[in-house]
Amino acid sequence: MTTTCAELDAITADKVIDARGAACPGPLLEAKKGMGSVPVGSIIEIWSTDPVTKSDIGAWSAKIGHDFLGSVTVDGYDRVLVRRGK
Amino acid sequence: MTDGISLVLFSGTTDKLHAAATIVAGAAAMGRPVNVLLQYWALDAFRADRIETDHGLAYDAMTPGSSRPVAGAAEIPWLETFRMAKELGDVTIQACSGSLETLGFKADRLDGLVDGPCGIASFLMAAEGGQILFI
């Protein structure tokens, strides 16, 4: 099921990770680190100015077993949302 | 075939150390075990008394008209990227015992990121069935 932008906007993440300004692989590493600090089922939101972060986080989620909810672009950065799957 | 990655890191300039760190950290984040074997100039870069210094750029950077890191080579976060990789994943960093002998120092002079010395046969055994990269 595809999550719409409006639905993504309405989500309140359990943890927000501000990785703006970091280049690859910084945002991915911050996401991995942050995911370890929340329980299964929680949603983390990664802020990134690196345009490849959303596709990287999507690939990482698929590999690890997390639920990639999607991303929205606001004010020059991406908000990437992932639900912890395991 | 295992999903492990083995990386022979030979080069000791900041740009190549960071390229290696990026692959290692990415693989670690993806849940893939990573084995790194440090040889020669990479090994020298991991000496405890040198690791925090500016390791410069590869010869390629000397080409007239080549691009340069925006903030300079010293600001490229290769060491922090390796540290995060070890913190977040299954990453082993070992020192080639032959290179230690050639360069004339012992493994106890290396930074704590390095797990210890390793012979080539042991490294290749650990690498068997997975991918091997050389930088």
Backbone of each chain as ProteinMPNN parsed JSONL, in Angstrom:
{"seq_chain_A": "MTTTCAELDAITADKVIDARGAACPGPLLEAKKGMGSVPVGSIIEIWSTDPVTKSDIGAWSAKIGHDFLGSVTVDGYDRVLVRRGK", "coords_chain_A": {"N_chain_A": [[0.839, -1.185, 0.0], [0.57, 2.199, -0.85], [1.672, 5.048, 0.83], [0.187, 8.165, 1.135], [1.174, 11.637, 0.535], [-0.232, 13.338, 2.211], [-0.989, 11.587, 4.212], [1.526, 10.887, 5.192], [2.355, 13.34, 6.155], [0.679, 13.559, 8.285], [1.626, 11.815, 10.143], [3.027, 11.269, 13.321], [6.18, 10.98, 14.375], [7.977, 8.663, 16.479], [10.56, 9.157, 17.023], [12.781, 11.651, 16.005], [15.331, 12.197, 13.715], [17.831, 14.319, 13.026], [19.608, 14.655, 10.317], [20.49, 16.493, 8.587], [22.668, 18.074, 6.299], [24.607, 16.159, 6.462], [26.577, 13.925, 4.515], [26.231, 10.983, 2.407], [27.643, 8.074, 3.873], [26.287, 9.091, 6.098], [23.49, 9.874, 6.927], [22.223, 7.341, 6.708], [23.639, 5.807, 8.572], [23.005, 7.2, 10.88], [20.287, 6.699, 10.922], [20.25, 3.934, 11.298], [21.446, 3.786, 13.812], [19.617, 5.265, 15.32], [17.325, 3.706, 15.034], [17.878, 1.551, 16.584], [17.305, 2.443, 19.069], [14.636, 2.564, 19.563], [11.507, 0.849, 20.242], [10.19, -2.129, 18.558], [7.84, -1.506, 16.014], [7.705, 1.171, 16.375], [7.958, 4.467, 14.926], [10.439, 6.089, 13.064], [11.812, 9.202, 12.02], [13.738, 10.578, 9.569], [15.622, 13.373, 8.874], [16.964, 14.777, 6.016], [19.302, 16.347, 3.838], [20.537, 15.201, 1.785], [19.943, 14.006, -1.361], [19.85, 11.271, -2.016], [19.192, 9.876, 0.204], [16.528, 9.033, 0.725], [16.073, 6.922, -1.105], [18.108, 5.22, -0.346], [17.447, 4.654, 2.312], [15.106, 3.351, 1.853], [16.027, 1.034, 0.533], [17.601, -0.068, 2.53], [15.669, -0.543, 4.513], [14.113, -2.512, 3.258], [15.96, -4.582, 3.118], [16.605, -5.101, 5.805], [14.161, -5.463, 7.027], [12.395, -3.545, 7.867], [9.612, -1.222, 7.755], [9.246, 0.791, 5.173], [7.906, 3.869, 4.962], [7.787, 6.108, 3.361], [8.565, 9.35, 1.867], [8.644, 12.895, 2.328], [9.161, 16.085, 0.869], [10.275, 19.023, 2.309], [10.848, 22.46, 2.65], [13.441, 22.328, 1.443], [14.617, 19.98, 2.355], [14.448, 16.402, 2.952], [11.929, 14.517, 4.601], [12.061, 11.465, 5.92], [10.34, 8.527, 6.487], [10.125, 5.691, 8.561], [8.988, 2.575, 9.789], [9.843, 0.619, 12.532], [10.549, -2.766, 12.031], [11.645, -5.087, 13.082]], "CA_chain_A": [[0.0, 0.0, 0.0], [1.354, 3.433, -0.901], [1.242, 6.083, 1.764], [0.128, 9.456, 0.434], [1.883, 12.742, 1.195], [-1.069, 13.842, 3.305], [-0.894, 10.614, 5.302], [2.863, 11.018, 5.782], [2.356, 14.593, 6.917], [-0.12, 13.398, 9.515], [2.287, 10.893, 11.074], [3.922, 11.81, 14.35], [7.215, 9.968, 14.609], [8.401, 8.457, 17.867], [11.902, 9.726, 17.163], [13.222, 12.428, 14.844], [16.794, 12.234, 13.592], [18.199, 15.42, 12.138], [20.876, 14.355, 9.641], [20.672, 17.494, 7.527], [24.053, 18.51, 6.151], [25.501, 14.992, 6.399], [26.623, 13.233, 3.223], [26.211, 9.526, 2.45], [26.553, 7.287, 4.441], [25.907, 9.649, 7.39], [22.079, 9.711, 7.292], [21.921, 5.917, 6.863], [24.212, 5.37, 9.848], [22.205, 7.819, 11.941], [19.014, 5.97, 10.945], [20.522, 2.62, 11.912], [21.697, 4.04, 15.225], [18.363, 5.705, 15.931], [16.36, 2.609, 15.042], [18.219, 0.679, 17.703], [16.904, 3.035, 20.354], [13.169, 2.572, 19.704], [10.954, -0.51, 20.186], [9.551, -2.596, 17.317], [6.538, -0.868, 15.785], [7.859, 2.63, 16.449], [8.289, 5.153, 13.674], [11.474, 7.119, 13.123], [11.77, 10.156, 10.909], [15.091, 11.067, 9.319], [15.676, 14.583, 8.055], [18.204, 14.738, 5.241], [19.446, 17.197, 2.647], [21.162, 14.385, 0.75], [18.807, 13.498, -2.15], [19.808, 9.807, -2.15], [18.844, 9.234, 1.48], [15.227, 8.342, 0.706], [16.185, 5.631, -1.79], [18.987, 4.383, 0.477], [16.69, 4.192, 3.487], [14.156, 2.376, 1.315], [16.761, -0.219, 0.292], [18.003, -0.585, 3.849], [14.464, -1.053, 5.171], [13.74, -3.763, 2.598], [16.962, -5.596, 3.464], [16.595, -5.411, 7.232], [12.83, -5.887, 7.441], [11.607, -2.426, 8.376], [8.538, -0.798, 6.857], [9.53, 2.127, 4.635], [6.598, 4.51, 4.773], [7.886, 7.089, 2.275], [9.249, 10.596, 2.221], [8.087, 14.158, 1.834], [10.161, 17.147, 0.803], [9.819, 20.296, 2.892], [11.868, 23.491, 2.895], [14.776, 21.976, 0.983], [15.136, 18.711, 2.862], [13.482, 15.298, 2.934], [11.533, 13.821, 5.837], [11.95, 10.054, 5.525], [9.667, 7.841, 7.598], [10.292, 4.233, 8.6], [8.495, 1.902, 10.998], [10.722, -0.503, 12.898], [9.886, -4.035, 11.789], [12.231, -6.202, 13.846]], "C_chain_A": [[0.887, 1.252, 0.0], [0.787, 4.462, 0.057], [1.254, 7.422, 1.042], [0.885, 10.522, 1.222], [1.089, 13.259, 2.389], [-0.999, 12.908, 4.504], [0.47, 10.705, 5.993], [2.944, 12.263, 6.652], [1.672, 14.431, 8.263], [0.553, 12.504, 10.552], [3.156, 11.653, 12.072], [4.932, 10.728, 14.696], [7.544, 9.865, 16.087], [9.782, 9.053, 18.109], [12.263, 10.457, 15.877], [14.74, 12.516, 14.864], [17.152, 13.309, 12.578], [19.584, 15.152, 11.554], [21.125, 15.341, 8.508], [22.126, 17.963, 7.496], [25.036, 17.351, 6.062], [25.423, 14.347, 5.02], [26.561, 11.73, 3.461], [27.567, 9.005, 2.943], [26.01, 7.834, 5.773], [24.445, 9.448, 7.769], [21.675, 8.238, 7.509], [22.425, 5.404, 8.215], [23.428, 5.95, 11.021], [20.85, 7.103, 12.073], [19.177, 4.624, 11.641], [20.693, 2.769, 13.429], [20.386, 4.387, 15.947], [17.347, 4.587, 16.037], [16.61, 1.671, 16.21], [17.728, 1.2, 19.043], [15.389, 3.096, 20.536], [12.641, 1.142, 19.62], [10.339, -0.837, 18.82], [8.154, -1.972, 17.207], [6.61, 0.649, 15.83], [8.235, 3.196, 15.089], [9.404, 6.162, 13.925], [11.378, 7.976, 11.873], [13.168, 10.74, 10.754], [14.994, 12.302, 8.441], [17.009, 14.586, 7.323], [18.167, 15.707, 4.072], [20.135, 16.437, 1.511], [20.046, 13.708, -0.07], [18.741, 11.975, -2.282], [19.356, 9.113, -0.859], [17.537, 8.458, 1.389], [15.309, 6.997, -0.011], [17.073, 4.675, -0.992], [18.234, 3.81, 1.68], [15.642, 3.156, 3.051], [14.817, 1.021, 1.104], [17.151, -0.878, 1.606], [16.805, -1.209, 4.568], [14.066, -2.41, 4.597], [14.679, -4.893, 3.002], [16.814, -6.054, 4.915], [15.232, -5.927, 7.699], [12.034, -4.797, 8.132], [10.569, -2.02, 7.324], [8.803, 0.64, 6.413], [8.211, 2.798, 4.279], [6.616, 5.542, 3.653], [8.594, 8.344, 2.744], [8.487, 11.783, 1.664], [9.188, 15.204, 1.869], [9.566, 18.437, 1.352], [11.001, 21.239, 3.063], [13.293, 23.046, 2.55], [15.389, 20.731, 1.597], [14.035, 17.648, 2.832], [13.211, 14.804, 4.349], [11.253, 12.387, 5.425], [11.421, 9.259, 6.717], [9.763, 6.318, 7.471], [9.722, 3.684, 9.905], [9.4, 0.708, 11.302], [9.979, -1.82, 12.79], [10.415, -5.174, 12.624], [13.35, -5.709, 14.732]], "O_chain_A": [[1.843, 1.34, 0.77], [-0.418, 4.711, 0.088], [2.246, 7.768, 0.4], [1.195, 10.348, 2.401], [1.651, 13.576, 3.437], [-0.954, 13.348, 5.652], [0.563, 10.613, 7.217], [3.521, 12.245, 7.739], [2.033, 15.076, 9.247], [0.114, 12.438, 11.7], [3.912, 12.554, 11.71], [4.575, 9.685, 15.245], [7.413, 10.827, 16.844], [10.136, 9.406, 19.234], [12.067, 9.929, 14.783], [15.352, 12.858, 15.876], [16.805, 13.203, 11.401], [20.602, 15.39, 12.206], [21.882, 15.054, 7.58], [22.731, 18.215, 8.538], [26.175, 17.537, 5.634], [24.347, 14.236, 4.432], [26.806, 11.257, 4.571], [28.588, 9.48, 2.445], [25.338, 7.104, 6.502], [24.17, 8.901, 8.837], [20.876, 7.937, 8.396], [21.729, 4.664, 8.91], [23.212, 5.277, 12.029], [20.335, 6.922, 13.176], [18.352, 4.228, 12.464], [20.157, 1.985, 14.213], [20.095, 3.874, 17.027], [16.592, 4.516, 17.007], [15.683, 1.073, 16.756], [17.737, 0.475, 20.038], [14.905, 3.616, 21.541], [13.271, 0.298, 18.983], [10.013, 0.055, 18.038], [7.398, -1.921, 18.178], [5.693, 1.335, 15.379], [8.758, 2.494, 14.224], [9.341, 6.971, 14.85], [10.926, 7.53, 10.818], [13.714, 11.324, 11.69], [14.358, 12.276, 7.387], [18.062, 14.419, 7.938], [17.144, 15.868, 3.406], [20.295, 16.965, 0.41], [19.282, 12.915, 0.481], [17.689, 11.437, -2.626], [19.161, 7.898, -0.842], [17.439, 7.348, 1.914], [14.685, 6.03, 0.424], [16.827, 3.469, -0.963], [18.372, 2.634, 2.014], [15.336, 2.215, 3.785], [14.249, -0.015, 1.448], [17.043, -2.094, 1.765], [16.922, -2.281, 5.161], [13.728, -3.336, 5.334], [14.244, -6.026, 3.204], [16.889, -7.247, 5.211], [15.145, -6.719, 8.637], [11.108, -5.081, 8.892], [10.645, -2.425, 6.164], [8.608, 1.584, 7.179], [7.49, 2.337, 3.393], [5.578, 5.825, 3.056], [9.141, 8.405, 3.845], [7.781, 11.68, 0.66], [10.03, 15.217, 2.766], [8.503, 18.884, 0.923], [12.046, 20.837, 3.574], [14.236, 23.352, 3.279], [16.569, 20.455, 1.379], [12.851, 17.961, 2.704], [14.115, 14.687, 5.176], [10.318, 12.122, 4.669], [11.982, 9.31, 7.812], [9.511, 5.748, 6.41], [9.938, 4.244, 10.979], [9.682, -0.109, 10.425], [8.911, -1.987, 13.378], [9.696, -6.146, 12.856], [13.964, -6.499, 15.45]]}, "seq_chain_B": "MTDGISLVLFSGTTDKLHAAATIVAGAAAMGRPVNVLLQYWALDAFRADRIETDHGLAYDAMTPGSSRPVAGAAEIPWLETFRMAKELGDVTIQACSGSLETLGFKADRLDGLVDGPCGIASFLMAAEGGQILFI", "coords_chain_B": {"N_chain_B": [[26.961, -18.855, -1.238], [28.106, -16.396, 0.985], [26.818, -13.403, 2.578], [28.775, -11.738, 3.325], [31.347, -9.192, 3.25], [34.628, -8.699, 2.21], [37.377, -6.64, 2.575], [40.3, -5.483, 1.226], [42.379, -3.146, 2.306], [44.619, -1.027, 1.126], [45.57, 1.487, 0.44], [46.518, 4.68, 1.81], [45.654, 7.288, 1.797], [43.526, 10.077, 2.547], [41.217, 10.313, 0.914], [40.885, 7.747, -0.208], [40.733, 6.206, 2.07], [38.35, 7.155, 3.06], [36.581, 6.425, 1.038], [36.682, 3.674, 1.357], [35.735, 3.468, 3.992], [33.134, 4.319, 3.665], [31.955, 2.253, 2.163], [32.317, 0.122, 3.927], [30.857, 1.001, 6.174], [28.318, 1.276, 5.054], [27.747, -1.367, 4.301], [27.8, -2.558, 6.815], [25.633, -1.31, 8.031], [23.624, -2.398, 6.519], [23.494, -4.865, 7.533], [25.419, -6.697, 6.835], [28.194, -8.791, 7.388], [31.53, -7.571, 7.791], [34.894, -7.811, 6.84], [37.963, -6.336, 7.24], [41.158, -5.981, 5.895], [44.1, -4.492, 6.669], [46.704, -3.183, 4.801], [50.067, -2.157, 4.139], [50.065, 1.219, 3.343], [47.618, 1.929, 4.3], [47.657, 0.611, 6.686], [49.682, 2.02, 7.946], [48.377, 4.454, 8.194], [46.601, 3.877, 10.196], [48.095, 3.845, 12.471], [48.39, 4.582, 15.889], [49.596, 6.999, 16.568], [49.359, 8.479, 14.301], [46.84, 8.496, 13.296], [44.984, 10.556, 13.621], [45.909, 12.565, 12.044], [46.317, 14.622, 9.061], [45.909, 12.902, 6.147], [46.211, 13.482, 3.535], [45.749, 13.554, -0.094], [45.094, 11.268, -2.82], [47.311, 10.48, -5.586], [45.924, 11.088, -7.869], [44.726, 13.509, -7.375], [46.604, 15.332, -7.985], [46.494, 15.862, -10.621], [46.307, 18.369, -13.06], [43.674, 20.699, -12.82], [41.922, 19.021, -11.52], [39.156, 18.199, -9.33], [38.703, 19.302, -5.928], [38.319, 18.357, -2.452], [35.755, 20.138, -0.853], [35.975, 21.221, 1.774], [38.576, 20.648, 2.307], [41.111, 18.067, 2.618], [41.632, 17.225, 5.227], [39.269, 17.432, 6.564], [37.604, 15.423, 5.75], [35.496, 12.904, 6.841], [36.664, 10.217, 7.48], [37.625, 8.634, 9.587], [35.718, 8.859, 11.623], [33.604, 7.687, 10.285], [34.457, 5.028, 10.014], [34.524, 4.412, 12.745], [31.825, 4.599, 13.447], [30.831, 2.571, 11.852], [31.949, 0.296, 13.047], [30.722, 0.455, 15.474], [28.065, 0.09, 14.876], [27.732, -2.268, 13.445], [28.728, -5.613, 12.337], [31.819, -5.595, 12.176], [35.118, -6.267, 11.423], [38.446, -5.317, 11.821], [41.588, -5.878, 10.695], [45.172, -6.235, 10.933], [47.559, -6.679, 8.446], [49.958, -9.059, 8.859], [52.328, -9.397, 7.457], [52.706, -6.894, 6.284], [53.08, -5.382, 8.571], [55.537, -6.348, 9.382], [57.125, -5.569, 7.217], [56.913, -2.776, 7.346], [57.975, -2.362, 9.789], [56.938, -2.162, 12.435], [55.039, -2.972, 15.446], [51.829, -4.529, 16.147], [50.8, -3.39, 18.437], [51.118, -0.707, 18.24], [49.073, 0.296, 16.838], [45.904, 1.966, 16.314], [43.042, 1.619, 18.499], [40.872, 0.782, 17.009], [41.672, -1.237, 15.416], [41.547, -4.704, 15.379], [43.521, -6.605, 15.643], [46.54, -8.448, 14.637], [46.769, -10.289, 11.521], [47.125, -13.171, 9.484], [47.565, -13.886, 5.953], [46.346, -16.222, 5.024], [44.411, -16.793, 6.934], [42.785, -14.574, 6.624], [41.878, -14.957, 3.986], [40.524, -17.331, 4.268], [38.425, -16.519, 5.899], [37.208, -14.867, 4.116], [36.204, -16.481, 2.194], [33.809, -17.46, -0.172], [32.461, -15.085, -0.134], [32.296, -11.595, -1.157], [35.268, -9.931, -2.333], [36.972, -6.942, -2.007], [39.257, -4.444, -3.204], [41.096, -1.698, -2.222]], "CA_chain_B": [[27.718, -17.61, -1.077], [27.694, -15.618, 2.149], [26.628, -11.997, 2.209], [29.874, -10.978, 3.902], [32.235, -8.446, 2.365], [35.995, -8.586, 2.69], [37.986, -5.5, 1.892], [41.731, -5.284, 1.416], [42.614, -1.702, 2.245], [46.056, -0.85, 0.906], [45.887, 2.918, 0.302], [46.472, 5.402, 3.077], [45.283, 8.697, 1.667], [42.211, 10.362, 3.116], [40.127, 10.055, -0.022], [40.658, 6.301, -0.342], [40.279, 5.718, 3.381], [36.933, 7.486, 3.196], [35.83, 5.572, 0.104], [36.589, 2.363, 2.016], [34.878, 3.599, 5.176], [31.753, 4.435, 3.192], [31.495, 0.905, 1.799], [32.278, -0.681, 5.16], [29.74, 1.458, 7.007], [27.07, 0.947, 4.356], [27.534, -2.817, 4.42], [27.49, -2.843, 8.221], [24.26, -0.857, 8.28], [22.733, -3.33, 5.821], [23.513, -6.141, 8.238], [26.389, -7.617, 6.244], [29.472, -8.836, 8.098], [32.628, -6.992, 7.008], [36.266, -8.052, 7.285], [38.907, -5.421, 6.587], [42.575, -6.281, 6.106], [44.911, -3.301, 6.404], [48.052, -3.441, 4.315], [50.938, -1.02, 3.817], [49.847, 2.632, 3.69], [46.422, 1.976, 5.14], [48.121, 0.181, 8.008], [50.428, 3.157, 8.488], [47.399, 5.487, 8.547], [45.91, 3.454, 11.424], [48.983, 3.936, 13.636], [47.757, 5.439, 16.904], [50.199, 8.333, 16.597], [49.153, 9.151, 13.014], [45.478, 8.329, 12.78], [44.228, 11.816, 13.658], [46.567, 13.58, 11.213], [45.848, 14.776, 7.684], [46.571, 11.894, 5.324], [46.36, 13.979, 2.173], [44.932, 13.02, -1.182], [45.77, 10.364, -3.75], [48.047, 11.076, -6.693], [44.939, 11.583, -8.842], [44.403, 14.896, -7.06], [47.67, 16.187, -8.521], [46.203, 16.143, -12.022], [45.861, 19.76, -13.209], [42.243, 20.892, -13.068], [41.073, 18.061, -10.794], [38.351, 18.758, -8.247], [39.261, 19.136, -4.577], [37.288, 18.377, -1.41], [35.356, 21.52, -0.561], [36.491, 21.685, 3.069], [39.943, 20.168, 2.486], [41.244, 16.63, 2.894], [41.648, 16.953, 6.673], [37.898, 17.446, 7.093], [36.843, 14.259, 5.283], [35.317, 12.165, 8.102], [36.864, 8.784, 7.278], [37.818, 7.935, 10.851], [34.421, 8.808, 12.291], [32.775, 6.729, 9.546], [34.904, 3.697, 10.454], [34.109, 4.213, 14.142], [30.388, 4.33, 13.455], [30.632, 1.248, 11.248], [32.26, -0.73, 14.057], [29.742, 0.577, 16.555], [26.723, -0.292, 14.429], [27.621, -3.542, 12.733], [29.694, -6.692, 12.535], [32.986, -5.161, 11.399], [36.423, -6.642, 11.969], [39.557, -4.655, 11.128], [42.809, -6.565, 11.093], [46.426, -5.746, 10.356], [48.334, -7.689, 7.72], [51.195, -9.272, 9.616], [53.446, -9.186, 6.546], [52.904, -5.454, 6.143], [53.662, -4.917, 9.845], [56.955, -6.724, 9.336], [57.794, -4.736, 6.211], [56.961, -1.39, 7.805], [58.832, -2.325, 10.969], [56.355, -1.879, 13.758], [54.175, -4.019, 15.997], [50.39, -4.234, 16.172], [50.425, -2.59, 19.616], [51.209, 0.726, 17.908], [47.9, 0.66, 16.041], [44.732, 2.497, 17.012], [42.162, 0.605, 19.066], [39.903, 0.296, 16.011], [42.219, -2.447, 14.792], [41.318, -5.818, 16.298], [44.752, -7.36, 15.881], [47.226, -8.879, 13.414], [46.138, -11.413, 10.821], [47.857, -13.714, 8.345], [46.774, -13.84, 4.715], [45.534, -17.444, 4.887], [43.234, -16.639, 7.805], [41.902, -13.587, 5.995], [41.241, -15.556, 2.806], [39.558, -18.316, 4.766], [37.248, -15.78, 6.372], [36.598, -14.214, 2.958], [35.742, -17.505, 1.257], [32.379, -17.492, -0.472], [31.9, -13.738, -0.171], [32.962, -10.66, -2.078], [36.516, -9.308, -1.883], [37.246, -5.662, -2.663], [40.626, -3.933, -2.968], [41.216, -0.239, -2.387]], "C_chain_B": [[27.199, -16.848, 0.143], [27.454, -14.175, 1.717], [27.702, -11.112, 2.842], [30.708, -10.281, 2.839], [33.611, -8.408, 3.008], [36.694, -7.511, 1.886], [39.471, -5.433, 2.244], [41.984, -3.796, 1.232], [44.117, -1.464, 2.255], [46.445, 0.626, 0.973], [45.707, 3.663, 1.612], [46.168, 6.874, 2.944], [43.829, 8.87, 2.094], [41.072, 9.989, 2.183], [39.836, 8.557, -0.141], [40.227, 5.668, 0.984], [38.789, 5.992, 3.545], [36.065, 6.664, 2.247], [35.63, 4.187, 0.725], [35.623, 2.414, 3.19], [33.407, 3.659, 4.773], [31.173, 3.061, 2.856], [31.333, 0.038, 3.049], [31.06, -0.3, 6.004], [28.397, 1.115, 6.363], [26.74, -0.528, 4.495], [27.139, -3.183, 5.845], [26.054, -2.45, 8.541], [23.246, -1.804, 7.638], [22.752, -4.722, 6.452], [24.488, -7.153, 7.674], [27.687, -7.618, 7.053], [30.604, -8.306, 7.209], [33.965, -7.324, 7.662], [37.185, -7.124, 6.525], [40.325, -5.876, 6.922], [43.375, -5.048, 5.718], [46.299, -3.716, 5.949], [48.771, -2.115, 4.086], [50.438, 0.35, 4.278], [48.558, 2.831, 4.474], [46.793, 1.595, 6.569], [48.844, 1.332, 8.699], [49.469, 4.268, 8.946], [46.67, 5.155, 9.845], [46.845, 3.395, 12.631], [48.381, 4.933, 14.619], [48.309, 6.858, 16.874], [49.975, 9.109, 15.295], [47.685, 9.274, 12.629], [44.69, 9.64, 12.723], [44.828, 12.876, 12.733], [45.956, 13.615, 9.811], [46.626, 13.805, 6.794], [46.621, 12.267, 3.846], [45.45, 13.292, 1.169], [45.764, 12.147, -2.106], [46.417, 11.149, -4.895], [47.1, 11.679, -7.734], [44.631, 13.062, -8.642], [45.442, 15.868, -7.601], [47.422, 16.555, -9.987], [45.705, 17.574, -12.161], [44.36, 19.828, -13.512], [41.341, 19.94, -12.313], [40.294, 18.768, -9.686], [39.054, 18.502, -6.912], [38.116, 19.074, -3.573], [37.014, 19.814, -0.966], [36.006, 22.04, 0.721], [37.928, 21.231, 3.323], [39.984, 18.711, 2.915], [41.122, 16.321, 4.385], [40.244, 16.868, 7.258], [37.065, 16.257, 6.624], [36.728, 13.269, 6.448], [35.526, 10.658, 8.003], [36.948, 8.026, 8.605], [36.492, 7.783, 11.603], [33.513, 7.773, 11.611], [33.171, 5.294, 9.904], [34.424, 3.405, 11.878], [32.627, 3.876, 14.221], [30.096, 2.948, 12.896], [30.879, 0.148, 12.272], [31.224, -0.735, 15.176], [28.402, -0.048, 16.153], [26.624, -1.697, 13.846], [28.709, -4.535, 13.095], [30.91, -6.408, 11.66], [34.262, -5.557, 12.125], [37.505, -5.96, 11.14], [40.85, -5.287, 11.624], [44.017, -6.027, 10.334], [47.167, -6.889, 9.69], [49.684, -7.857, 8.405], [52.436, -9.066, 8.743], [53.759, -7.71, 6.365], [53.506, -4.86, 7.418], [55.167, -5.167, 9.845], [57.717, -5.799, 8.381], [57.954, -3.299, 6.69], [57.709, -1.241, 9.128], [58.2, -1.868, 12.254], [55.394, -2.984, 14.166], [52.716, -3.56, 16.046], [49.983, -3.384, 17.376], [50.556, -1.095, 19.375], [49.997, 1.202, 17.115], [46.769, 1.191, 16.918], [43.831, 1.345, 17.488], [41.078, 0.107, 18.124], [40.358, -1.016, 15.386], [42.149, -3.584, 15.812], [42.571, -6.627, 16.583], [45.394, -7.755, 14.564], [46.567, -10.11, 12.811], [47.035, -11.863, 9.674], [46.948, -13.797, 7.128], [45.872, -15.069, 4.567], [44.26, -17.333, 5.722], [42.248, -15.662, 7.193], [41.153, -14.218, 4.82], [40.235, -16.632, 3.204], [38.266, -17.628, 5.195], [36.483, -15.175, 5.191], [35.912, -15.206, 2.019], [34.222, -17.482, 1.073], [31.729, -16.134, -0.505], [32.645, -12.852, -1.166], [34.25, -10.14, -1.466], [36.737, -8.035, -2.706], [38.672, -5.238, -2.324], [40.631, -2.436, -3.217], [42.633, 0.161, -2.014]], "O_chain_B": [[25.991, -16.679, 0.308], [27.843, -13.776, 0.619], [27.561, -9.89, 2.89], [30.771, -10.715, 1.689], [33.746, -8.123, 4.198], [36.606, -7.481, 0.658], [39.842, -5.337, 3.414], [41.823, -3.257, 0.137], [44.791, -1.674, 3.264], [47.505, 0.976, 1.492], [44.848, 3.317, 2.423], [46.397, 7.639, 3.881], [43.019, 7.946, 2.015], [40.073, 9.413, 2.615], [38.675, 8.148, -0.172], [39.451, 4.713, 1.004], [38.054, 5.173, 4.097], [34.958, 6.257, 2.598], [34.55, 3.603, 0.632], [34.795, 1.52, 3.366], [32.544, 3.114, 5.462], [30.04, 2.749, 3.221], [30.345, -0.68, 3.203], [30.329, -1.165, 6.485], [27.456, 0.715, 7.048], [25.599, -0.898, 4.771], [26.256, -4.013, 6.06], [25.345, -3.174, 9.24], [22.144, -1.986, 8.155], [22.101, -5.643, 5.959], [24.403, -8.34, 7.991], [28.22, -6.553, 7.367], [30.623, -8.568, 6.007], [34.148, -7.146, 8.866], [37.187, -7.122, 5.294], [40.652, -6.124, 8.083], [43.333, -4.61, 4.568], [46.982, -4.494, 6.615], [48.138, -1.082, 3.867], [50.392, 0.615, 5.48], [48.427, 3.796, 5.227], [46.302, 2.185, 7.532], [48.64, 1.585, 9.886], [49.714, 4.936, 9.951], [46.174, 6.056, 10.522], [46.439, 2.946, 13.703], [47.917, 6.002, 14.223], [47.576, 7.814, 17.126], [50.362, 10.273, 15.198], [47.327, 10.056, 11.747], [43.823, 9.805, 11.865], [44.297, 13.983, 12.65], [45.176, 12.738, 9.437], [47.851, 13.88, 6.703], [47.026, 11.461, 3.009], [44.525, 12.562, 1.523], [46.987, 12.273, -2.166], [46.105, 12.316, -5.13], [47.437, 12.66, -8.396], [44.319, 13.78, -9.592], [45.201, 17.073, -7.672], [48.069, 17.454, -10.525], [44.775, 17.968, -11.457], [43.854, 19.094, -14.361], [40.119, 20.024, -12.436], [40.721, 19.802, -9.172], [39.887, 17.604, -6.792], [37.059, 19.663, -3.8], [37.938, 20.595, -0.735], [36.523, 23.157, 0.755], [38.447, 21.405, 4.426], [39.032, 18.187, 3.493], [40.578, 15.285, 4.766], [40.052, 16.295, 8.33], [35.926, 16.099, 7.062], [37.746, 12.836, 6.988], [34.648, 9.893, 8.402], [36.416, 6.924, 8.736], [36.189, 6.72, 12.146], [32.752, 7.072, 12.278], [32.302, 4.44, 10.079], [33.976, 2.299, 12.179], [32.222, 2.983, 14.965], [29.225, 2.237, 13.397], [30.115, -0.814, 12.358], [30.895, -1.777, 15.743], [27.701, -0.635, 16.978], [25.529, -2.255, 13.766], [29.494, -4.33, 14.022], [31.017, -6.916, 10.543], [34.457, -5.222, 13.293], [37.486, -6.016, 9.911], [41.166, -5.24, 12.813], [43.898, -5.45, 9.253], [47.379, -7.941, 10.294], [50.457, -6.905, 8.514], [53.473, -8.613, 9.229], [54.923, -7.314, 6.299], [54.336, -3.953, 7.358], [55.958, -4.315, 10.251], [58.805, -5.316, 8.696], [58.993, -2.676, 6.472], [58.037, -0.128, 9.539], [58.862, -1.246, 13.084], [54.991, -3.816, 13.354], [52.418, -2.366, 15.992], [48.942, -2.728, 17.347], [50.148, -0.296, 20.218], [49.906, 2.377, 16.762], [46.698, 0.895, 18.111], [43.866, 0.245, 16.937], [40.426, -0.896, 18.415], [39.549, -1.802, 14.894], [42.619, -3.457, 16.943], [42.682, -7.261, 17.633], [44.869, -7.444, 13.495], [45.893, -10.873, 13.503], [47.631, -11.039, 8.979], [45.723, -13.781, 7.249], [44.763, -14.967, 4.045], [43.178, -17.724, 5.284], [41.036, -15.878, 7.23], [39.943, -14.037, 4.677], [39.214, -16.811, 2.542], [37.166, -18.091, 4.896], [35.267, -14.994, 5.256], [35.132, -14.811, 1.153], [33.462, -17.484, 2.041], [30.557, -16.023, -0.867], [33.508, -13.314, -1.913], [34.338, -9.931, -0.257], [36.694, -8.057, -3.936], [39.22, -5.625, -1.292], [40.226, -1.966, -4.28], [42.977, 1.342, -2.073]]}, "name": "protein", "num_of_chains": 2, "seq": "MTTTCAELDAITADKVIDARGAACPGPLLEAKKGMGSVPVGSIIEIWSTDPVTKSDIGAWSAKIGHDFLGSVTVDGYDRVLVRRGKMTDGISLVLFSGTTDKLHAAATIVAGAAAMGRPVNVLLQYWALDAFRADRIETDHGLAYDAMTPGSSRPVAGAAEIPWLETFRMAKELGDVTIQACSGSLETLGFKADRLDGLVDGPCGIASFLMAAEGGQILFI"}
